Amino acid sequence: MYATGLGVEQDYAEALKWYGLAAQQGYEPAQINLGVMYANGQGVEQDYSRTLEWYRLAAAKGSAAARYALGVMHANGQGVMQDEVQARQWYLLAAEQGHEKAQFNLGLMFLNGQGGASDEPQAIKWFEAAADLGSAAAQYSLGVMYDSGRGVAQNHEAARGWYLLAATQGDTFAQVNLALLHHNGQGGSPDFAQALKWYHLAAADGDPHAQFNIGVMHANGQGVAQSHAQALRWFDMSAAQGDRVAQHNLGLIYQSGQGVARDDAQALKWLRLSAAQGFAPAQVDLGWMYANGQGTLQDYERAHMWFNMGAAAGNPDALNGRDLVANQMTPQQIAQAQKMARDCQKRNLIEPD
């Protein structure tokens, strides 16, 4: 009651006192809560060594919650040296007792080979156990595995089922992936209405991928009347959050003037942002803007630089653009462009001054 402020003013120090009295008498829930308070520095200075002390006492009595918490501390190196082997062992003990979060974390460790060899069948086993207890994260993970065919035969219909369970619990990633399956007709017929429904739920939570895909559906008239203005609106939301494909599309819209007044300066801005994130199609389009002097002075060296970036990623259009621009350049200009490309790489794709 003191910890939660139920019926009294919240007072962590007073809560710590009462938990301590109960914990010293071996009361397991008090030992766990006392460990939590030391971990969070509530009513006392943060002290992971005391947290470990109380968790270990509760774990020795068979507490699944304490065993899970010890797994977390070993996984993250809190109060102990990081030790994924120990973390996996503690998670296993808690998971075998039906602890949902321990089952999910154990599944992740088997999936990623943390604390031991990777074992996808074991990962699926523990994800399923957690999913049956209602874990949205585990349901989403199973959806991904069936979607990609990792550890199981690829099955988009099964993926839809797992994503749906997680999506209805508000898992944004599951909502996006479920929408994609409906959008592309994987695991069933295309259903644009369902795709839009799940994209909109994820977009309302600020997911940039959902916002981008809503823009695509408006641009293509899928499930809605075609509207370049609406596509622009959704691409803009996604691009503002850093989605590089949305930034590229936004640049193309401003360059072509679809649904908005043509604006080469805006096109250049968004293509630069996308190109700086390593998106080769944006690097190619940016290269052509420099080559043609759109929104900027004609600059073959910068054009060659961006074509070079795209070519390094294996983009055939970039290779072609670089060769065409090189025909308009002197050997000295090409050498300078190559130096600029190296400098740009060192600056994480930020254009040199």
Backbone hydrogen bonds, N-H to C=O, Kabsch-Sander energy under -0.5 kcal/mol:
donor,donor_aa,acceptor,acceptor_aa,energy
5,G,1,M,-1.3
6,L,1,M,-1.9
7,G,5,G,-0.9
11,D,2,Y,-2.2
15,A,11,D,-2.3
16,L,12,Y,-2.9
17,K,13,A,-1.7
18,W,14,E,-2.0
19,Y,15,A,-2.9
20,G,16,L,-2.4
21,L,17,K,-1.9
22,A,18,W,-2.0
23,A,19,Y,-3.3
24,Q,20,G,-2.3
25,Q,21,L,-0.5
25,Q,22,A,-0.8
26,G,23,A,-2.1
27,Y,22,A,-2.0
28,E,26,G,-0.8
31,Q,27,Y,-1.9
32,I,28,E,-2.1
33,N,29,P,-2.4
34,L,30,A,-2.5
35,G,31,Q,-2.0
36,V,32,I,-2.2
37,M,33,N,-2.0
38,Y,34,L,-2.1
39,A,35,G,-2.1
40,N,36,V,-2.3
41,G,37,M,-1.0
42,Q,37,M,-2.4
43,G,41,G,-0.7
47,D,38,Y,-2.1
51,T,47,D,-1.8
52,L,48,Y,-2.9
53,E,49,S,-1.8
54,W,50,R,-2.2
55,Y,51,T,-2.7
56,R,52,L,-2.8
57,L,53,E,-1.6
58,A,54,W,-2.1
59,A,55,Y,-3.0
60,A,56,R,-2.3
61,K,57,L,-0.8
61,K,58,A,-0.5
62,G,59,A,-1.9
63,S,58,A,-2.1
67,R,63,S,-2.0
68,Y,64,A,-2.5
69,A,65,A,-2.3
70,L,66,A,-2.4
71,G,67,R,-1.8
72,V,68,Y,-2.1
73,M,69,A,-2.2
74,H,70,L,-2.2
75,A,71,G,-2.3
76,N,72,V,-2.2
77,G,73,M,-1.1
78,Q,73,M,-2.4
79,G,77,G,-0.8
83,D,74,H,-2.5
87,A,83,D,-2.2
88,R,84,E,-2.5
89,Q,85,V,-1.9
90,W,86,Q,-2.5
91,Y,87,A,-2.7
92,L,88,R,-2.3
93,L,89,Q,-2.0
94,A,90,W,-2.1
95,A,91,Y,-3.3
96,E,92,L,-2.5
97,Q,93,L,-0.5
97,Q,94,A,-0.8
98,G,95,A,-2.1
99,H,94,A,-1.9
100,E,98,G,-0.7
103,Q,99,H,-2.3
104,F,100,E,-2.2
105,N,101,K,-2.7
106,L,102,A,-2.6
107,G,103,Q,-2.1
108,L,104,F,-2.1
109,M,105,N,-2.1
110,F,106,L,-2.4
111,L,107,G,-2.4
112,N,108,L,-2.6
113,G,109,M,-0.9
114,Q,109,M,-2.3
115,G,113,G,-0.5
119,D,110,F,-2.6
123,A,119,D,-2.1
124,I,120,E,-2.7
125,K,121,P,-2.2
126,W,122,Q,-2.3
127,F,123,A,-2.6
128,E,124,I,-2.8
129,A,125,K,-1.7
130,A,126,W,-2.3
131,A,127,F,-3.1
132,D,128,E,-2.5
133,L,129,A,-0.8
133,L,130,A,-0.6
134,G,131,A,-1.7
135,S,130,A,-2.3
136,A,134,G,-0.6
139,Q,135,S,-2.2
140,Y,136,A,-2.7
141,S,137,A,-2.2
142,L,138,A,-2.4
143,G,139,Q,-2.0
144,V,140,Y,-2.3
145,M,141,S,-2.1
146,Y,142,L,-2.5
147,D,143,G,-2.5
148,S,144,V,-2.4
149,G,145,M,-1.5
150,R,145,M,-1.8
151,G,149,G,-0.7
155,N,146,Y,-2.2
159,A,155,N,-2.3
160,R,156,H,-2.5
161,G,157,E,-1.8
162,W,158,A,-2.1
163,Y,159,A,-2.9
164,L,160,R,-2.6
165,L,161,G,-1.6
166,A,162,W,-2.0
167,A,163,Y,-3.5
168,T,164,L,-2.3
169,Q,166,A,-0.9
170,G,167,A,-1.9
171,D,166,A,-2.1
172,T,170,G,-0.7
175,Q,171,D,-2.1
176,V,172,T,-2.3
177,N,173,F,-2.4
178,L,174,A,-2.8
179,A,175,Q,-2.3
180,L,176,V,-2.3
181,L,177,N,-1.9
182,H,178,L,-2.1
183,H,179,A,-3.0
184,N,180,L,-2.7
185,G,181,L,-1.0
186,Q,181,L,-2.1
187,G,185,G,-0.5
188,G,185,G,-0.8
191,D,182,H,-2.2
195,A,191,D,-2.4
196,L,192,F,-2.8
197,K,193,A,-2.1
198,W,194,Q,-2.3
199,Y,195,A,-2.6
200,H,196,L,-2.8
201,L,197,K,-1.7
202,A,198,W,-2.1
203,A,199,Y,-3.1
204,A,200,H,-2.1
205,D,201,L,-0.6
205,D,202,A,-0.8
206,G,203,A,-1.9
207,D,202,A,-2.0
211,Q,207,D,-1.9
212,F,208,P,-2.4
213,N,209,H,-2.3
214,I,210,A,-2.1
215,G,211,Q,-1.8
216,V,212,F,-2.0
217,M,213,N,-2.2
218,H,214,I,-2.1
219,A,215,G,-2.5
220,N,216,V,-2.1
221,G,217,M,-0.9
222,Q,217,M,-2.7
223,G,221,G,-0.8
227,S,218,H,-2.3
231,A,227,S,-2.2
232,L,228,H,-2.5
233,R,229,A,-1.9
234,W,230,Q,-2.2
235,F,231,A,-2.8
236,D,232,L,-2.6
237,M,233,R,-1.6
238,S,234,W,-2.1
239,A,235,F,-3.4
240,A,236,D,-2.1
241,Q,237,M,-0.6
241,Q,238,S,-1.0
242,G,239,A,-1.9
243,D,238,S,-1.8
244,R,242,G,-0.6
247,Q,243,D,-2.2
248,H,244,R,-1.9
249,N,245,V,-2.7
250,L,246,A,-2.7
251,G,247,Q,-2.2
252,L,248,H,-2.2
253,I,249,N,-2.2
254,Y,250,L,-2.3
255,Q,251,G,-1.9
256,S,252,L,-2.4
257,G,253,I,-2.4
258,Q,253,I,-1.2
259,G,257,G,-0.7
263,D,254,Y,-2.3
267,A,263,D,-2.3
268,L,264,D,-2.7
269,K,265,A,-2.1
270,W,266,Q,-2.3
271,L,267,A,-2.4
272,R,268,L,-2.3
273,L,269,K,-1.8
274,S,270,W,-2.2
275,A,271,L,-2.9
276,A,272,R,-2.4
277,Q,274,S,-1.2
278,G,275,A,-2.0
279,F,274,S,-1.6
280,A,278,G,-0.9
282,A,279,F,-0.7
283,Q,279,F,-1.8
284,V,280,A,-2.3
285,D,281,P,-2.2
286,L,282,A,-2.6
287,G,283,Q,-2.1
288,W,284,V,-2.0
289,M,285,D,-1.6
290,Y,286,L,-2.1
291,A,287,G,-2.4
292,N,288,W,-2.4
293,G,289,M,-0.9
294,Q,289,M,-2.6
295,G,293,G,-0.6
299,D,290,Y,-2.3
303,A,299,D,-2.1
304,H,300,Y,-3.0
305,M,301,E,-2.3
306,W,302,R,-2.4
307,F,303,A,-2.5
308,N,304,H,-2.4
309,M,305,M,-1.8
310,G,306,W,-2.2
311,A,307,F,-2.7
312,A,308,N,-2.2
313,A,309,M,-0.9
314,G,311,A,-1.9
315,N,310,G,-2.2
319,L,315,N,-1.7
320,N,316,P,-2.2
321,G,317,D,-2.5
322,R,318,A,-2.6
323,D,319,L,-2.0
324,L,320,N,-2.2
325,V,321,G,-2.5
326,A,322,R,-2.2
327,N,323,D,-1.1
328,Q,325,V,-1.9
329,M,326,A,-1.5
334,I,330,T,-2.2
335,A,331,P,-2.3
336,Q,332,Q,-2.2
337,A,333,Q,-2.6
338,Q,334,I,-2.4
339,K,335,A,-2.0
340,M,336,Q,-2.6
341,A,337,A,-2.1
342,R,338,Q,-2.0
343,D,339,K,-2.6
344,C,340,M,-2.6
345,Q,341,A,-2.1
346,K,342,R,-1.9
347,R,343,D,-1.4
348,N,345,Q,-1.5
349,L,344,C,-2.6
350,I,344,C,-0.6
350,I,347,R,-0.9
351,E,349,L,-0.5
